């Protein structure tokens, strides 16, 4: 009798509940982060900011995430995935509330720091939960769906916050993001759980401080997670800079009203979201390394022609928004492949460091260059993304 082929692991039914839950909980982070770009002109006038300082409202959000990325992986190992998720949502709520009552630039920046803590934690919690609930052959699909959290959160921000700001100024925007986050905090507390071990045993014992530290050091000492993290960093410098400043460009250079500029910028976000999802599908089929590397090269070339006069801007903007993010989902799917299964969360922490470092460094540099020339700002991203592609090519994964 011929041997029957081994069947692929099945996705548990509750995994889809977890996917929806962590997806909408994750959206709370970009909803808070990207409430700034569509109303940046209002903030510049209200707080007398330069473009470079305004860029720091985006950069400082992520800077704290870069600083806390590795400690966040350690913290999650100590308090568990669910408690780490609730902590993330709490910090996002605290930052939103503080931003709503901020009367000085210092307090406003402080609110962004708190929100950055939440962004960092949720970017580790969500993919770690999905890596546990979904079998490896479905990681690309699960990460592809979840990976659209940043562009969708941004699309919502660009769609609703300019009209809210027109009626109730900046505090109304901040309280709106607070309300959404509070609802997800309650839902997360009620619905989230980790899967039971396949052998039917109880939950694993909480690791000791020494064991957790040893595991974290073991992951940090591996080269693969760092190659992936710095590759991801390079692309995030590009995409977060464009998301942050496209509304300002459309307003100051193309003369659009705030809502019109936000609507035009959403073309980038919609194309971005489609690219992220397709990257997940291609990842399962062709492997992470190639799906990361080649789109980054193409995106770098396209950036040379961004901000050209006329309607070519829309073509290049949509092209780079669609092709570049093919590498986002494969990056999240690749992280667990570079370490032992039990170290998936720690590998995500290293990836989060690269993600947040790119988000922190990119917008201030891009904004400073845009003060002189928008084309100079675009040219700056070209070598950065080519380096990201080179680092991806060195990954020892499929």
N, C-alpha and C positions, 0 to 999 in steps of 0.2 A: 504493500500500500504506500502510495506517495505521501510525503509529509505535507501537512497543510500549512500554508503561509501564516506567519504570526500576524494577528490582527493588530491594527494600530490602537493605541490607548484612546479610550473614549473620554469626551469632555463631560464632567459631572454637570447635571442640570443647574445646580446652584452657582456654578462658575459664571453663568451669564448674568445672574443677579449681582454677583460681585463685580463683574466687568462694568455693568451700568452704574453701580454704586460708586466705585472708585473713579469712573469716568466723570460723573457729574460732580463728585467731590473735588477731583483734580481741577475741573474748570473754574472752581472758586479762586485758584491761584492766579491764572492769567486774567481772570475778570478783575481781580484786584491790581495786578501788575499793569495791565494795559488800559486801565481807566485814565491813565495820564496822557498818552499820545493824542487821543481825539479832543482833549480839552487843554492841550499844552499851551496854546496861545493864551487862553484864559489864565493859566497858572503863571505864565511869563509876565503878563500884565499885573496880576494881583500881587505877586511876590518879587517883581522886578528882577527877573532871571535872564541870564544870557543863554544862548543855545547850548553852550558847553555845560553850564550848571543845570539846565533843564535836562540834558542828557544824563546827568548824575542821578536825577529822580528815577531813571530806569537802571542806571549802572549800580547805584548803591543797593537797590533791591536785590540784585544778583550777587553783589560783592559779599554780603553777609552769607549768602548761600554757598559761595565758594569756600569761605572760611570754615563754615560749619558742615560741609559735605561729609568729610570723613568722620568727625564726631557724631554726625547724625546716623551714620551706619552703625556705629558702636552703640548709640543710644537705642536705636530700634532693636538691636540684638538683646539689650538689657530689659526694655519695657514691653517688647512685643509689637507686632505690626499694627494691631488695632489701636493701642494706646498712642503709638507714634502718629497714626492718622488723626486721632482726636486732638493731639497736641498741635499738629500742623494747622488744623482748622481753627483752633483757639487762637493761635498767633495771627492768622489772617484776620480774624474778627477784631482782635485787639488793635492791630495796625490800622484797619479801616476806621474804627471808632476814634482813634487818636488823630488820624488824618482829617476826619470830619470836623474836629474842633481846633485844628492847628491854626495859629495866627502868625507864626513866624516860619521862616525857611528851615530853621533848626528842628522845630517840632515836626514839620512836614517830612524832613529827611528821616527823623527818628521813626515815624510811622512806617516809612518804606523799609527800614531795617527790620521791624517786627514782621512785616508781610514777607520779607525775604526769608526769614526763618521758616515760615509756613510753606513757602514755595519749595524750599530745599527739602524739607521733610516729605511733603506729598509727592515730590518727584522720585523719591526713593521708595516710599510706602507702596504706591500704586503698582509699579512694575514688579516689585517683589511679590506682592499678593497675586498678581496674574501669573508669574512664573511658577507659583505653587499650585494654583488652581487649574491651569491649562497644561496639557502634556507638551513636550518639546516640539512635536510635529505641528502644533497649533499656536506656537509662540508668535510666529510672524503675523498671523491673523489677529490674535488678541492684542498684540502690541500695535498693530496697524490701526485698529479701531481706537484704542486708547491714545495712540500717538497724535490724534487730531485734537486733543484737549487744548493745546496752546492756541492754534489758529481759530478754533471755534470760540474759545473764551475771548479771543481778540475781536472776532467778528461781532459777537454780542456787545462787547464794549464799544466798538466803533458805531454800532447801530443805535444803541439806546442812550449812551452817555452824553452826546452833544445836546440832545433835546432835554434831558434831565438838567444839564448844566444851564441851559437857556432859561429854565423855570426856577431852579433853586440853587444855581451856581455850584461851586465845588463841593460844599458840604452835602448837597443832595446826591451827588455822584458817589461820595464815600459811604453814605448811609445806605444807598441802594446795594452796593457790593457787600456791605456788612449783613444786610438782610438775607441775601442769597446764601452767604457762607453759614449763617446761623441755622438756616433750614437744613443744610447738608450736614452740619455738625450733629443735629438730632437724628437724622436718618442713618448716619454712619454709626452712631452709638447703638442704635436698635438693630440694624441689619447685618453689620459686618461680622464675619468670623473667618477663621482660617480652616482649611480642610483637615479632616481627620487622617491620621497616618494610614497608609494602605494596609498595614498588617493588623489594623483594628485596635492597636494599643492606644493608650491615652496620649495627651499632648506631651511633647518632649519636655524634659526638665529644663528649667531656666539655666543657661550656662553661668558659671562663676565669672567674676570679674577677670580673673587671670586667664580663663579659657577664652572669653570673648576678646580680650586684648591680644592673645596669641593668634586667634583666627584672623583678626583685623590686620595684624602685622604681617601674617602670611600672605594675605591678598595684596597688601600695599607693596610687598617686595616682589611681586610678579610684574613683568614688563608689559604683558598683553593688555591688562586693564588701563594702564597709563597711555599706551599708544592709542587705544580707543578713545580715552577721555580727551586727549589733546587734539585728536582729529575732530571730535565733536565740538570742542571749544572753537576751532577755527570756523566751522560753519555757523555756529551760534553767533559769533561776532558779526557775520554778514546779515543773517536773517533778523536778529533782534534790532540791529541798527536800522534796517529798512522799515520794519514795523513801527519803530519809534518815531522816525522822522519823515516818512512819506506824507502824513497829513500836513506837517509843517511845510514841506516842499510844495505840495499842491496849493497851500494857502498863500505862501509868500512869493513863490515864483510863477505859479499858474493863476494866481488871483482868485482862487475858489473860496466860497464861504465855508465856515467850519463843517457844516453837515455835508456839503458837497465834497469837500476834501476827504472827509471820513468815508463817504460812499465810494469814492475813487480808490481809496486805499484798501477797501474791502476786496477789490479784485485780486490783490496780492494774497490776502488771507484765504480766500476761497480756493485759489489755485494751489496755495500752500497745503491746505487741508487735503485736497485730492491727491497731491503728490505724496504726502505722508502715508495715506491709506494704500496707495498703489505700491509704495516702497515695501510695505508689510507683505503684500501678496507676492511681489517679486523675490523678497527675502526667503520665503519658504521654498521657492522654486529654484533660485539660482545661487543662494548663499549670501551671507552678509557682506563679505569683503568686497566683492565685485559691485554689489548694489550701492555700497557706500562710495567707492573710489571713483567710478566713471561719471556719475551725476555731478560730483563735486568739481571735476575737471571742466565739464560743460558749463556749469554755473559760473565758474571763475571767468571763462571766456566771455560769456554773455554780459558780465558786469562791466566789461570795458565799454560797452555801448549804452549803458544806462544813463539817464538824464540827458540824452541827445534831444535836440529841439524837435518839436512836432509830436505827432502821434506815435512815433517809434518808441517812446517811453512806455506806452501801454503794452506793446508787443514784448519788449525786453523784460519789463516788470513781471508780466504773467509767465514768461518763459523761465526766468530764474526762480520764481516762486513755485512753479510746478516741478521743475527738474531737480533743483537743489535738495529739497526735503526727502527725496527718495532714500537718502542716507540716514534719516532720523530714526525711523522704525527699526531698520537693521542694526543700528547702534545699540538700541535698548535690547533687541533680541540677541545680539552677540555677547553682551556682558556676562550672562550666566554661562555661556559656552567656554569662557576663558578661565573659569574657576570650578571648584567642586560644587555640586548642587547645593550643599548647605551654606555655601558662601555667596549665593546669588545676591542677597541684600547688600553685602559688603562691596561686591563688584559694582552694584548700582550706585553705591555711595561714591566710589571713585569716578564713575561716569558723571554723576551729579556735580562733582567738583569741576570737571571740564566744562559741563553745560553752564554752570553759574559763572565760572570765570569768563567765558566768552560773552555772556550777557552783561557782565560787570564792566569789562574792558572795552567792548565794541562801541556802544552808544556814545560815551564821552569822547573817544578818539574821532569817531565819525562826525559827531557834532562840531568838534573843534575844527576839523578839516572843512566841513560844510560852511563854516563862517567865511572861509576864503573862496572855496569853489565846491559846488556839489559834485562835479566830475572828479575832483581830487579825492573826495570822500569815497566815491565808487571805486577808483583805482586802488585805493588802500586795501580793499577787500580781496583783490585779485591774487596777490602772492599769499595772503593768509589762507585762502581756500585751497590753493594749489598745494600748500604745505599739508593741509588737512587731508587731501587726497593721497599724498605720498605716505603719510603716517598710516592711513587705512590700508594701503597696499602692503604694509609690513606685517599686518595682523596674521597670525597663524591659525586661521579659521577658514571654513568653507566660504 
